[in-house]
């Protein structure tokens, strides 16, 4: 009797697990994950609605490898013999997250060869999802020539990544010496850490950042803005741009002569009108 009750409970639990598994979806990332060479990166993948996968087989694969498995987790451990050698000792799951259906994988010390499309899967419940990884290795290019501007004008300080790299998910910093001129992080500007003298006068070009353009626009330039600026993306080389601020041009002899003639003509016209009015009276 006890055995039959136990089997019935076990059967019920299995049915509930199958039902929950059928209703849940495995979610990767709709947006590419961007990492720089040498970074550690997490490729997200989780079940929604969450169910425990602690005792499930978890598989990460990528096409074109000698052994197609990047990570093969079974019976609570990584099967090293199934793992491609290029990922040996560079990957891990988050074991404490498995009960919540999180099977995200961390890759350490990313290489250029790691770029590509990954698949995370739970073979037992026939669920899989994709995550695209973009790996960048770019130089930051500023300007070899000084950028000149007149006082009170607006100016663009040029800076870009070569080859182009989408930096919308990365951080960008502009400095003049130790002073923070502009900070971009977490997909938006961070005015809190910006130097007070530059608040409300700086901006990047969001539509251009997907192509690696991190140029800075500086408005209403003052003489105090002159100096050497650096643009940088953390873990990439930084580059510099020198800003030269020039005073408004002084009036030349020709311009002064024209102004004097105009004033004389205006005065003559006023006097002429005055005399004409007196004659009429």
C-alpha positions in Angstrom: 0.0 0.0 0.0 2.8 2.4 1.0 4.7 1.6 -2.2 1.6 2.3 -4.4 1.1 5.7 -2.6 4.8 6.6 -3.1 4.6 5.7 -6.8 1.4 7.7 -7.2 3.1 10.8 -5.6 6.2 10.3 -7.7 4.0 10.1 -10.9 2.1 13.2 -9.9 5.4 15.1 -9.3 6.7 14.0 -12.6 3.5 15.1 -14.4 3.7 18.5 -12.6 7.4 18.9 -13.7 6.5 18.0 -17.3 3.6 20.5 -17.2 5.7 23.3 -15.8 8.5 22.6 -18.3 6.0 22.7 -21.2 4.8 26.2 -20.0 8.2 27.7 -19.5 10.5 29.3 -22.1 14.3 29.4 -22.2 15.4 33.0 -22.8 18.8 34.0 -24.1 19.5 37.6 -25.2 17.7 39.5 -28.0 20.6 41.9 -28.1 24.2 40.9 -28.8 26.5 40.8 -25.8 29.6 42.9 -26.4 33.0 42.2 -24.7 36.5 43.4 -25.2 39.5 41.1 -25.6 40.7 40.0 -22.1 37.3 40.7 -20.4 35.2 38.3 -18.5 31.7 38.1 -19.8 28.4 36.5 -18.8 26.2 35.0 -21.6 22.6 35.2 -20.1 20.2 32.3 -20.3 17.3 31.5 -18.0 13.9 29.8 -17.8 10.8 31.9 -17.6 8.7 31.0 -15.6 11.5 29.7 -13.4 11.8 26.0 -12.4 14.7 24.3 -10.8 17.3 22.7 -13.2 19.6 21.6 -10.5 19.4 18.0 -11.6 18.9 18.6 -15.4 21.6 18.3 -18.1 22.7 21.8 -19.1 24.5 22.2 -22.5 26.2 25.2 -24.1 27.3 24.8 -27.7 28.9 26.8 -30.5 29.2 25.8 -34.2 32.6 25.3 -35.8 34.5 23.9 -32.8 36.6 20.7 -32.7 34.3 19.5 -30.0 31.0 21.2 -30.2 30.4 21.4 -26.5 31.6 24.5 -24.6 30.0 23.3 -21.4 28.3 20.0 -20.7 26.8 19.8 -17.2 25.4 16.5 -16.1 24.8 14.9 -12.7 25.9 18.0 -11.0 29.3 18.3 -12.7 31.1 19.5 -15.8 32.1 16.7 -18.1 35.6 17.8 -19.1 36.0 15.1 -21.7 33.1 16.6 -23.7 34.4 20.2 -23.6 36.3 21.8 -26.5 39.9 22.4 -25.4 39.8 26.1 -26.3 37.4 26.7 -23.4 39.2 24.5 -20.9 39.2 26.2 -17.4 37.6 29.4 -18.9 33.9 28.6 -18.3 31.5 28.2 -15.4 27.8 28.0 -14.5 26.3 29.7 -11.5 25.4 26.6 -9.4 23.5 28.6 -6.8 21.3 29.9 -9.6 20.3 26.6 -11.1 17.4 26.1 -8.6 15.9 29.4 -10.1 16.3 28.2 -13.7 19.3 30.4 -14.4 21.8 28.5 -16.7 23.9 31.6 -17.7 27.5 30.8 -18.5 30.5 33.0 -17.7 33.6 33.0 -20.0 36.9 34.2 -18.6 39.5 36.1 -20.5 37.6 36.5 -23.7 39.5 35.9 -27.0 38.7 37.2 -30.5 37.9 33.6 -31.5 35.1 33.4 -28.9 33.0 35.7 -31.0 29.9 34.0 -32.5 26.5 32.6 -31.8 26.1 30.3 -28.8 23.2 28.0 -27.9 22.1 27.2 -24.4 19.9 24.1 -24.0 18.1 21.8 -21.6 17.9 18.5 -23.7 15.6 16.7 -21.2 12.8 19.3 -21.6 13.7 20.1 -25.2 14.4 23.8 -24.6 17.1 26.0 -26.3 17.9 29.6 -26.8 20.7 31.7 -28.6 23.1 34.3 -27.4 25.4 36.3 -29.8 28.8 37.4 -28.5 30.7 40.2 -30.2 34.3 40.6 -29.3 36.0 43.9 -30.0 39.7 44.8 -30.3 39.9 48.4 -31.5 42.2 51.4 -31.2 40.9 54.7 -30.0 41.7 57.4 -32.5 41.6 61.1 -31.6 43.2 63.9 -33.6 46.8 64.6 -34.5 46.1 68.2 -35.3 44.8 70.8 -32.8 41.1 71.7 -33.0 40.6 75.4 -33.1 37.4 77.3 -32.1 36.4 80.9 -31.4 35.1 81.9 -27.9 31.4 81.3 -27.5 31.2 79.0 -30.6 30.4 75.3 -30.5 32.9 72.6 -31.4 33.2 68.9 -32.0 36.2 67.1 -30.6 36.7 64.0 -32.9 37.3 60.5 -31.5 36.4 57.1 -32.9 37.3 53.4 -32.6 39.1 51.7 -35.5 38.0 49.2 -36.6 34.5 50.3 -35.6 33.0 48.8 -32.5 29.5 49.3 -31.1 30.1 51.0 -27.7 26.5 51.6 -26.7 26.8 49.0 -23.9 30.3 50.1 -22.8 31.6 53.1 -20.9 33.1 56.2 -22.5 35.0 58.9 -20.7 36.2 62.4 -21.7 38.8 64.2 -19.5 40.8 67.3 -19.6 43.7 66.4 -17.4 42.2 64.9 -14.2 38.9 66.7 -14.8 35.9 64.6 -15.9 34.4 66.4 -18.9 31.8 63.8 -19.9 30.9 60.3 -18.7 28.7 57.7 -20.5 27.9 54.5 -18.8 25.0 52.1 -18.4 23.6 53.2 -21.8 23.3 56.8 -20.8 25.2 60.0 -19.8 26.2 60.3 -16.1 26.1 64.0 -15.2 26.6 63.3 -11.5 30.4 62.7 -11.8 30.8 65.4 -14.4 32.8 68.6 -13.6 30.6 71.5 -12.8 32.2 73.7 -15.4 31.0 71.4 -18.2 27.5 70.6 -17.0 24.9 71.2 -19.7 27.5 71.9 -22.4 28.6 68.4 -23.5 27.0 65.6 -25.5 27.9 62.5 -27.5 26.2 61.3 -30.7 24.1 58.3 -29.6 23.1 57.3 -33.2 26.8 57.2 -34.1 28.0 55.1 -31.2 27.0 51.9 -32.8 29.7 52.7 -35.4 32.3 53.5 -32.8 32.0 57.3 -32.9 32.6 58.7 -29.5 33.2 62.3 -30.5 32.3 65.0 -28.0 30.3 68.2 -28.8 31.2 71.1 -26.6 28.9 74.2 -26.7 29.4 77.9 -25.8 33.2 77.5 -25.6 35.1 79.7 -23.1 38.8 80.5 -23.0 39.1 78.3 -19.9 38.1 75.2 -22.0 41.4 75.3 -23.9 43.7 72.3 -23.2 44.4 68.7 -23.9 41.5 66.3 -23.8 41.5 62.5 -23.7 38.8 60.2 -24.9 38.8 56.6 -23.7 36.9 53.3 -23.4 37.9 51.3 -20.4 40.4 48.5 -21.2 41.1 50.1 -24.6 43.9 52.6 -25.3 43.0 56.2 -24.8 43.7 59.0 -27.3 43.9 62.8 -27.1 42.6 65.9 -28.8 44.0 69.4 -28.2 41.6 72.3 -28.1 42.8 75.8 -29.0 40.4 78.6 -28.1 40.9 81.8 -30.0 39.4 85.3 -29.1 36.9 86.9 -31.5 38.7 88.4 -34.5 39.7 92.1 -34.1 38.3 94.4 -36.7 40.8 95.1 -39.6 41.5 98.4 -41.2 39.1 97.7 -44.1 36.3 96.7 -41.7 36.9 99.8 -39.5 36.9 102.1 -42.6 33.6 100.7 -43.8 32.0 101.2 -40.3 33.3 104.8 -40.2 31.8 105.6 -43.7 28.5 104.0 -42.6 28.4 106.1 -39.5 29.2 109.3 -41.5 26.4 108.5 -44.0 24.0 107.8 -41.2 24.8 111.1 -39.5 24.6 113.0 -42.7 21.2 111.5 -43.4 19.9 112.5 -40.0 21.2 116.1 -40.3 19.7 116.3 -43.8 16.3 115.2 -42.6 16.5 117.7 -39.7 17.3 120.6 -42.1 14.6 119.6 -44.5 12.0 119.6 -41.7 13.1 123.1 -40.7 12.7 124.5 -44.2 9.3 123.0 -44.4 8.3 124.8 -41.2 
